[in-house]
Amino acid sequence: MAEAHQAVGFQFTVRPDGVDVKLSQEVIKNIYLSGVTAWKKKAIQFKNGVLAGVYPASPSSWLIVVIAMMSSLYIRVDPSLGMIDAIKDNLPYRDCVSVQTQAVLSAILFATGLWLSLIYLLRYTLKALLSYHGWIFESHGKMSTTTKMWLSLVKMFSGRRPLLYSFQASLPRLPVPTVDDTIHRYLESVHPLLDSEQYNQMESLANDFKDSIAAQLQRYLILKSWWATNYVSDWWEEYIYLRCRSPIMVNSNFYVMDLLYMTPTHRQAARAGNIVHAMLQYRRKLERGELAPLRALGIVPMCSTQMERMFNTTRIPGIETDIVQHLTDRKHLVVYHKGRFFQVWLYTGGRHLLPSELEMQFQRILNDTSEPQPGELKLAALTAGNRVPWARARIKYFNHGVNKVSLDAVESAAFFLTLDDEPQGYDPAKTNSFDSYAKSLLHGKCYDRWFDKSFTLISYPNGKIGINVEHSWADAPIVGHMCEYVLATDCFHLGYTEEGHCKGDVNKGLPHPTRLQWRLPQECQHVIEDTYILAKQIADDVDFHGYLFMEFGKGLIKKCRTSPDAFIQLALQLAQFRDQGVFCLTYESSMTRMFRDGRTETVRSCTSEAVAFVRAMEDASATKGQKLALFRNAADKHQNMYRLAMTGSGIDRHLFCLYIVSKYLGIDSPFLKKVLSEPWKLSTSQTPQQQLNLIDINKFPKYVGAGGGFGPVADDGYGVSYIIVGENLITFHISSKFSSPDTDSCRFGKHIQKAMLDIQALFHPENDKKIVENGDHVHLVNGKKHL
């Protein structure tokens, strides 16, 4: 055990003449280095906290202002307009110091006050500038004079070398849309989905709501927007995620994949060692605030609040609601392998373990042949089932003794690592390898991921890795940002030896990983088994299909002068109609991180314009010119809806918050109740690439990510995630349920492929292609079939 290893550093012997104390020099050295590292970390965090706190000014600017004020004392010019003299007359203990000292102190105090005032002026000026969103509504490649001037001012007031959290205080608050605008947009969004009678009924409900309680609810919401940093985010986290009592596995958690084609090493322990070390490097930069803030156009900053809870975070189950527990400075992780839980320390001598040292520790776990303790094998299934049984079991069986100690170790770990025993990954030569890989990341065996941890890193025997992410604390782009950094660091900075091991020397004197101890009574084991059976039913019902679209990509779409996202969303509408024969309410996730504490907003992609385009595509009498005109109209509408959502003028978050206020006030609203009960039968999301500078995919075309995905939102619907990689690849992750007789993920993938090609043919009819439906993964390039 690690505790025993440390204990041998201190020995004492009782002698007749007293006690002879012996201290290990090596242990004392490690203690000293740990202390130095801790103080150094605190000093860096304090320094970066000061830099972020005074941004966009700098601490050195305070010295400049002080020198300027001090200089005025000697040239007998008073830029303070008498304020320095007023401060001097009111100084405490002024009789105890000389007149000259009083003057100096007064000048310093005035200079400091002036400096702080200038900081707030700069900050609020920047906040006012960032509240302008006209730039986002301008056509691609065209920029008005107003926007050019605005960009110049933003650059001027943004300062130099900002840290991760430098812009937080300058970000504007999410605005509350007017009730009239939201209801108008809502009715417009459901118009193509309802017949005349249904629409008239909905319009009547909306008007009744607007004329009765809407104004009262809106006032409370505006009051909250003034008081809180964001009027949506805390309620969204609590009521959409934490109060949900159904299983989070498949229903809430999502996954992120490894590189699509490349596997840097086929040694499981080595790959895990490099990845974990790269994650620790990322965590250190995150804790110190040293990461560069993400900025749209390279100028407009995004909120970084969600990144704070990436590590050392666990969702704790409760009877009525869960909580998100975030700790600081966790120095261990917990590893699961073949039914055993191990605790691995991540530091030695005040530093991170090296990749080679981590590899050795993980290899020790892989070589361990001990058997799981009773109930230990499927223990993590508790996190995969319903929340209430897990909360009750946690209170009853994990509230004392070794079970509490071990559970605390899991929940306080930096993150959770699973050393899987079945190889996974995309292999073009193997049918359904992509699908199997995705399902492994999404749910695994239902007991080999700790679904409550902020994320579980999964390492496979063939060297592939992946991540399962708990959703309440953050959205996919946040985890994607870390993954981009980690994969680039793993492949291009850390690297491997020719034999596939991690580089560096091995310190064999490190204490072995510690087995966590569990004493699980039969009652608890029955709860675990019952939860596992439920979780397995959910997992077995997931119908997943991964599809690599390589016929064309972003490059060709942009040549068509349209948005790649709008192109894909319209293709999804066409595929949905061909698959189901009807249109449905469609969810596309859009971010609102240009605002303080912003998370997401919904883009309702099934618009009247999209419906008109799809119907024209299915109308044999419609000409290509007509179809193309309708496509451009629908794409423009989609882009406008997306921009409105990004700039705080969406529909669904506003209606959601109005509903929450109505529940607090005990007011029943048939309109809001009906709106929030509508099912999203097609739920979509794009995984963005955020750090294109880390890997040059033109130079290294095999080092492309595969994105990630999520489970179906509706029992009879589809979940579709996609990532646009480079210029010539779009990867789709499609999920549905086997239990639904109306859905088939593979069939829907083929409809997406056909829709993409049919739309592309409107722009390039000479490249019209036929689809060869032979096998699960068919790729067409210039009319030729490629596997």
N, C-alpha and C positions, 0 to 999 in steps of 0.2 A: 504493500500500500504506500501511497505517496506520503501520508502522515508518518508512517514508520521510517521511511527513508530520511525525512527531515529530522526525526527524533534522534537518530544516531549522531547527529552533529553536536549534540550536547550530552556529556557524560559526567557523572560525579561518583566519587568513591568516598565512603565514610571511613575515616582513620581515627585512631585514638586521639590524635592531636587536632582533629577538626575534619573539615570536608575538603577534599581535593577536587576542584572543578576543572574539567578539560573542555575546551571549545574547539570545534573543527574550523580550521582556517578557511576551508572551502565554503562551508556554510556561512560563516561570517562575511566572506567576500560576496556571496550571492545576496545576502540580506542587505549589505551596503549598496550593491548595484541596483537592487530593486528599489531601495529608497531614493537613490539618485534619479532613477528613471521616473519614479512617481512624481518627484518634485519638478523634474524637467518638463514632464507632461503638463503639470499644473501651470508652470510658468508660460509654456507655449499657448495653452488654452486661455490663460489670462491675457497674454499679449494679443492674440487673435481676437479675443472678445472685445478688447479695447479698440482695436482697429476696425472691427465691424460696428461697434457702438458709436463711433464718431464719424463713420462713413457718411457722405462722400468726402469729408475733410480727412485730415491725418493729424496724429499727435504733434508732428513737427510744425504744423500750421499754427498750433497754439503758441509755440515759442516765437514764431514770427510776429504774431499779434502782440505778445508781451513785449518784445523788443521794440516794436513800433510805439507802444504806449510809454515805455520807459524813455525812449528817445525824446518824446514830447516834453518830458520834465525838464530837459536840458535846453531845449530851444524855446521854452516858455510859450508853447502853443498848446491849447487845451482842446483836443478833438472830442473830449467827452462832454463838452458843453456844461461843465460844472459838476458832473456826476462824480468825478474822482475826488473833488473837494468835499462833496456831500458824504461819500464813503469814509473819507478821512475823519470827518467830524463825528461819525458814529461808530468808529472802531472801538471795540472793548479794550480795556487796559491801555488806552492811548497815552495815559500819563507815564506809563512804564517804559516807553520807547521814544527814541528821538524823533524830531520832526521829519528828518530825511527818511527814516525807516517807515514812518507813517505814510509818507508820500509813495514810497516804493510798494508797500503792501496794498495801498489803495489802487495804484496803477495796475498791479497784478490781478487784483480782484475784478476790476473793471474790464481788463483785457480778457479774463476768463469768461465773464458774463457775455461780453461781446462775441467771443469765439463760439460759445454755446448757442447764442442767438443766430449767428451765421450758419451753424450746422443745421439748426431747425429750419432756417430759411431755405438752405440748399435742399434739405430733405423734402420739405413740403412743395418746393418748386418742382423737384423731380417727380413727386407723387402726382402733382397736377399734370405734368407732361405725360406720365404713364397712363393717365386716365383718358388720354386721347387714343381712339381706336380707328380713326378714319383710314389709317394706312392699310389695315387688314381687308378693307372692302374695295381697295383699288385693284384694277386688273393686273394680272401677272406681267411683269416687265415694264409696266407704266407707273410712274411715280409723280404725283402732283408737286407743285412748288411748295405747298403747305407742308406736305409730308417730308420733303427734303429739308426744309427749315426745322421741322420738328425733330428729325433724326439728328441734325447737327446740335440742337440744344440738348437732346438726351445724352449724346456723347459728351458734351461739355460738362453736364452736371453729374455724369456717372462716375467721375473720378478714374483713377488708374489702379490696375491690379486688384480688383475686388475679390474678396473671399466669398465662401459659399453663402454666408448669411448676411453679407454686406447690404443687400438691397431690401431685406425683409421689412424694415421700418418705412421704406419708401414706396412699397407696393400699395396700390389703391385697394379699397374695400370692394367686395362684390356688390354691385348695385341691385336694388330691388326693382324689378320691372313693374310697370303699372298693371293693375288688374285688367283693364280694358285690352292692353296689348297682349297679355298672356292668353286671355280667353279668345281673342280674335285669332291668334296663332294656333291655339288648340283646336278650335272649330275648323280652321283651314286644314289642319293635319288629319282630322278624322273624316273629312268630307268624302275622300275617295273610297273609304272603307265602309260607309254606311249607305243604306238606301234612303229614299226621300223621307219615309216615315221615321226611321231611326234617327236621321239627322235632325229633323224638326223636333223630335223629342229631346235630343241632346242640346239643341240650341235653346229650347225652352228651359231646361234645367240650368244651363249656363246663365241665361238672362235672370232667372229667379235668384240664383246665387249672387250675381252682380248687384241686383237691386236690393238684396236683403242684408246678408252678413259679410259680404266681401270687404266692404270699407272698414268694418271693425277689425277683421282679421288682419287686413293690410296694415293698419295702424300699429298693431302689436309687432308685426314683422319689421316695419320700419324702425320702431324703437329698438328691437334687437340688433338690427344692422348698425345702428349708431353705437350701441354698447359693446357688442361682440366684434371680434376681428373678422368673422365671416358668419353670415346668418344661416348658412346651410350646413357646413361641414360637421359640426358637433352632433346635430340631429341626424344627419345622414349616417354617421358612424354608429350612433347608438341604435336607431330604429331600423335601419336597413341591415346592419350586420350584427351588432352585439345583442339585440333583443330577439333575434331569430332563434328559435328553439329546435329547428331541424338540423340535420347533419351538415357540417361545413365541407366535408369531403365531397367532391364533385359539384355540389350545389353552390359553393362559394369560393373555395380555394382554386387557384389556377397554377399553371406550370410554365417553365421556361426551359428551352432545349439547349443543347450543346451546339458546337459548330456542326454544320450539316454534313460536310464531306470529310473533314480532317479530324484525326485523332492523334494528338502529338505523341502519346505513348500508350502502349497496350498494357502497361503495368498499373493495376488498380491502385495500389498504395502510393505509387509515385505520382499519379495524376491527382489523387486526393491531396497529397502533400503540397503540390504546387498551387492547387486551387485554394486550399485553406489558407496558405501563406499569403496569396494574393488578396484574399478577402480580408485578412488581418491588416494588410497594408492599406486597403481601402477604408477599413474601419478607423485606422489611425488618422488618415486624412479627413475622414468625416468628423471624428470627434474634435479635431483641431480646427475644423472649418476651412481646411486648406484646398478643398476641391473648388474648381472654377464653377461659378453659378451658370446654369443653363440659360441661354438667351436666344430668343427668337430674332432672326435676322442678324445674329451676333451682337445685338444691341439691347433688345427689350428683355429685361430679366423675368425669370419664372420663380415662383415660390418654391422654397426648399424645405418647408416645414416637415413634409412627410418623411424625409430622409432621416430625421432624428431618431426614429424608432426602428430602424432597419435591423440593428443588432440588439442583443440582450433583451429581447421582447417576446412575451408569450401572452396568448389569449387565455384567461382564466375563466372556467365555466362557473355559472351561477344558476340559481333556480329560476329567477325571472329575467336576469340579464347577465351577460358576461362582462368582464372588464379587461382592458389591455394593460398588462404590467410591464413597465419599461424600467430597467435597471441600468446602472452605469458601471463601466470598468470591470466587466466579467472576464475572468482569466482562464476559463475552461470551456470545452464543448463536450457534448455527450454523443457517443457513437453507438449505433445499433448494428449488430451483425449476428445473423442466424439465431435470433431470439434472445441475445444477451445485450445488456446495456453497459457501456464502459464510459468512465470519465477520463478525459485526456486534458492535462494541463498545457496551456498554450505559451507559457512564459518560462524562461529559465535565466537566472542571473540578470533580471531586469530587462530582458529583450524577448522578442517573439522567437519561438522555435523556428529554426531554419527549415526549408522544404525537405532537406534530407533527413532531418530529425523527425519531422512529422511523418515522412514516409516510413521510417523505422517504427514509430509508434503504431501506425495503422497496420503495418505488416505484422507486428506482434499480435494485434487483435485478430487479423486474418488467420494467423497460425494457432490461435487459442482453440483448443478442442473441448473445452468445458461445455457442459450441457446447460440449457436454460433452467432456471428455478421454476417451481410449480406456478403456473399462471403468467410467467414472464414473457413467453413467446408471443402471445397476442395482446399483451398489456396495452399497447398503443392504439388498439382498436377502440378503446374508450374515447379517444379524440375524434374518431371517425363517425360515431353514431349520434343519436339525439343528445342534446345538451343537458337536459334535466337529469337523466340517469347518470351521466358522467359527473355532474355537479354533486349529486347525492352520494355517489360512490367516493368521490374525492373527500367529502366531509366525513364519511363513515370509516373509510379504510386507509386514508392517506393523511390523516391529521395528527399522527403521532408516531413515534418509533422510527424504525429503519425505513418504512415506507415514506414517511414525511421527509426524511433526510434525502432519500434517493429522488423523490419527486421534486424537491427543492433544487437538487443538482440539475435535473432536466430543465425545469422552468427558468432557472437562473443562468443557463448556459448561453454563450454568445450566439450559438445557433445549434441545430441538430444535424448530424451526419449519419446517413445510412450507407453502409458498405453492402451493397446488394450482392446476391449470389447468382443472378441470372443476367447474362449479357444482353444489352439493348443497343439501339442506335439505328439510323437509317442506312440500309444496304440495298442499292438498286437491284442486286441479284436475288434478293429475298422478298417474296411477296408479303405484303402487309407488315414489313419491318417498321415502317414509320408509324403505323397504327398501334402496333404493340408497344413501341417506345413511348408514344404519347399516353397510352393508358397506364403504363407503368409509372410515369411521372404524375399523372392525375390522381391515381388512387393506389397503385402498387398492389400489395396483397391485403390491403386494408388494415394491416397491423404493423407494417414496417416503415411507416413515416409518422412523425409526431405532428399531426395536422394543426395543433394549436401554436406551434412555434412560428415566429415571424417568417422563417423559411426553413425548409429541410433540404440540405444538399444531398443528392443521391449520386453515389459513385458505383459504376458497374465494373464487372470483372474484365471487360475488354477495353477499359480506359475511358469509356464515355461517361459523361456526367449530366446532371440536370437538376432542376430546382422545383420544389413544390412550395407555393407561397400562400400563407394565410392572408385574406383580403382586407380585413377590417382596418389595419394600420396604414395601408398605402395602396396605390394603384400600380398597374403593370409597368408604366414607364420608369417608375422609381427603381424597381428591381432590375429592369432592363439596363438602366444606367450602370448599376454595379456589375452586371454580367458582362457588359461590353468592356469595362475596365479589367475585370478579372481574366477574361479570355485573352485579351491582348497582352496582359502581363504574363500570363502562363506561357503563351506561345512565343512571344518576341522579346521578353526580358529575362524570365527565369530559365526556361529551356530545360533540356534533358541531356543526359549522357548518351553515348552511342548505344548503350545497353538498355536505354529507356528509363534509367533511374534519375532521381532528382540530383542536381549538381550540389557539390559541397561535401564537407566532411561529416562524419556521423559521430555523435557523442553517445556512446553505448552506456554511459553512466546515468542516463536519464531514468527516472523511476518509471516502472511499467504502468500502462493504463490500469485504472482501478475498476473492478467489477462493482456495479451498483447492486445493493442487496434489497431483496423484496421478500416480504412475508405476507402472502396473499391467501386469506382463508377461502374455503370452498364457496361461500356465498359470493365473495368478490369475483372468483373465477367464473361463476355462473353468470354474473353481470357482464363480465368481459366476453364470454362466449355468446350471450344473447346480442350484445352490441355488434360483435363481429358478424353474426349471421345477417343482421339488418344491413350493415355496411357492405357486405359481399353482394347482397341482392341489388343494392344501388350500383355497385361497381360493375356487376355482370350485365346490368341493363344499359350501360353506356355503349352506344354504337358510334365508333370513331372512325374517321377516314381522313388521312393526310394526303394532300395533293400538291405536287410541284408543277406550277404552270410556267413552262419555259419557252412557249411559243413567241412571246414578246413580253416586255416589261415597261418600266417607267420611261425608258428612253423613247420608245415608239409612241407611247400615250402622249407624252409631252409634245412630240412632233405634230400630234393631232390637235394641239392647242387646247387641251382640256386637263382638268385636274385628275391625277391618277386615282385619288380616293373617290371622286365622283364617278369616274369610269367604272371602278370596281363595284361601287354601291348600286349603280344602275344595272350592272351585270347580275348582281345578286337579286335585284327585283325581278329581272327577266327569268332567272333560274328558279326563283320561288314560284312565280306564276306558272311556269312550265311544269314544275314538280307538283304543285298543289291545285292548280286551276283557279286559285283565288288570290287576292292580295291580302296582306296581313300587316298588323302594327309592327313596325320595325324599329329596333333600338340600335343606334350607333353611338358609341362613347366618344365624347369630346372633352378635352381638358379645359379647366378654368384656372390654370396656375398663373395666369398673368395678374391674378388678384391674391391678396393675402389669405393664406390657408385654403386656397382653392383646390378642389379635387376634380370632379367631372360634371358634365351636363349631358343630356340626351339630345341627339339629333334624330328627328323622326323622318327617316329616309324615304318612306313610302308617301310621296307627295302626289298631288293631282297631276303635276307635270310628268313625274316618273310613270304613273299609271297610263297616261296618254301615250308616252313613248313605248311602253311595253305592249299596249294594245296594237299600236302601229306595227311593231315588229312581228306580231302574230297575224297581221292582216295582209293577205297575199296581194291585195289590190293597192296597197300603199307603196309609193315609189321610194327609192333610196334617198332621194333628195328630201322628201317629206320626213322620212325616219331620221335623217341626219339633223334636220331643223328641230324636230321634237327632242332629239337627244341633247342638242346644245341647250335648249330651253330648260330641260330637266337638270342637266349638269349645272347650269348657272343657278337654278333654284336651290339645288343641294348645297352648292358652295355658299350661297347666301345664308342658308339655314345653319350651316356649320360655323360660319363667322359670327352669326348672332349668338349661337351657343357659347362660343369661346369668349365673347365680350359681355357675358352676363345677361343676355336677353333671350335665354332659352325658355322652355315651357315647363318642363317636368319638375325641376328643383323648386321653382316658385310654387307650383300647385302642391307639391309635397309638403313644403313648410306651412302653407296656408292650412293644410289638413291637420298638421301637428298642432297648430295654434287652436284650431276648432276642437280638437280632442281635449286639450288643456282646459278650454273654456266650457267643455261639456255641451258643445253645440253640434247638432247633427246636420250634415250637409249632403243631400243625395247626389249633388253634382260631384263634389270632391270624392265621395265614396265610390262612385261609378268610375271616375277617372283613374283612381289608384287601384281598381280591381281589374283593369283591362290587361289581358295577357300579352306578353311580347313573344310572339311565335317565331320571330326571326331576330336574334340578338347578335350584333356584330361589333367587332373592335379591330382597329389596326394597331399593330405593335410598331412604334416608331423607332427609327435608328437615330440616335442622338449624338454620338461622338464619332463622326465619320473620319476624324483625323487619327484615330487610334490604329486602324488597319486600312491600308490602301488596297481595296479589293480589285482594283485594276491591275495592281502589281501582284497581288496574292488572291486570285479569283477563287481558290478553294477554301479560303478562310471566311466563309460567310455563315451567319447565324441562321438558325431555322425558326426563330421566333418562339411563340408559345401559344397556349390555348386554354379553353375552359369548357366546363360541361354545359349541357343544354339548359336553358332557363325555363322553358315550358315543356310539359310532358309530351306534347304533340308538335314540338317545334324544333328549330335548329339553332345551334350556337356556332358562329363562324368567326374565327380570328384569322387575320392575314398579315403578312409582313412583306413589304416591297423591298427587295434586296438588289442593290445595284441597278443596272439598266435593263436586265433581261431575265429576272426571276421574281416570281410572286409565289409565296408558299401559303397554302390554305390549310387551316385546322378546322375540321367540320365535326360536330358532335350532335347526336340525337339519342333517342331511346329505342331499344329493341322492342319494348312493350307497346310502342305506338305503331299501329298498322299503317299509318299514313306517312311515316318518314323512313328514309333510308339514306344514310350519310354518303355511301358510295354513289348512289344514284344522283344525289344532289351535287356531288363533286363533278359528275359528268355534265350535269346541267350548267354548272358554273363555267366549265371549259367551253361548252358549246355557246353559251351566252357571250363570253369574252371574245370568242372568234367571230361571232355574228356581228357584234358591235364594231370590232376592228375592221370588218369587211365593208362597213359603211364608208370608211375613210380610204381603204385600199381594196377596192373590189377585185382587182387582179390577183390579190393574194388570198382569195376565198379558199377555204380549206374544208376538207371533209374530215369528220371525226371517226376514228377507228375505235370502236368500243370492244377492245380485246384486252382483258386484264384490268387490274385495279389501278395501275399507274401508267397512263399512256401520254407521251409527250410528242407533240407535232412541231417540227421545224421545217418551214418552207414546204409544207405538204407532205413531208416524209415522217414516218413513224420512228421514234427513238425511245428505247426503254431506258 
